[in-house]
């Protein structure tokens, strides 16, 4: 496995900072929505819907920035194609 270049590390760092920013905004906005719900007399807990919907988006943001998938990896796809080309060369020789 190749070690990442400085450019790749900066890109990963940028993505992770963006995720943390997304997480902070999610927490602040949803806290305000729950406070608004509480102050206006409670009733039906409508803030659960934006909390859940936005939470799904936040989950996928986390999965792509902190848990890189081999299925969606450009590097893995390149290695696979390289192996296939080498195997094809061996078969045709």
C-alpha positions, 0 to 999 in steps of 0.5 A: 500500500502506498503512503498518501501524498501531502496533497492527499493528506490535505484533502483528507484533513479538509474533508474531516474538518468539513464533517466536524463543521457539519456536525457542529451545525447539526447539533446547534440547529437541532438544539434550537429546534428542540428548544423552540418546540419546548418553549412553544408548549411542546405537543407533537415532537416535530423536531424529530423529523429534521433531526432524523432526516439530517442525521441520515445525511450526516451519517453518510458524510461520516461514512465517506470522510472517516470510513473510506469504502473500498467499493468507492475507492479510485485507488482500489479500482485502479489496482483492479484494472491494472491486475486485469490488464496484466492478466490479459497480457499473460493470457495473450502471450 
